[in-house]
Amino acid sequence: MKNVIVISAHPDDEVLGAGGTLLKHLENGDNVYWLVTTNISEEAGFSQERVQSRQEEIKQVEKEMGFKN
């Protein structure tokens, strides 16, 4: 079993750039970890609803892909 980390600037970059490779690692039973390096906030001009929905979208992708964290 391997430990794999994917680092992406934005949510969805990991799937668009390396989705097939990540799925192969997951199928092999490897631990896949995910780091998104950007965030949005109300202070940056986003609505509370958009900030919350983005976080929920990230959690859903994490769950569906099978990322550890």
Sequence and secondary structure as in RCSB ss.txt:
>XXXX:A:sequence
MKNVIVISAHPDDEVLGAGGTLLKHLENGDNVYWLVTTNISEEAGFSQERVQSRQEEIKQVEKEMGFKN
>XXXX:A:secstr
  EEEEEESSTTHHHHHHHHHHHHHHHTT EEEEEE     GGGT  HHHHHHHHHHHHHHHHHHT   
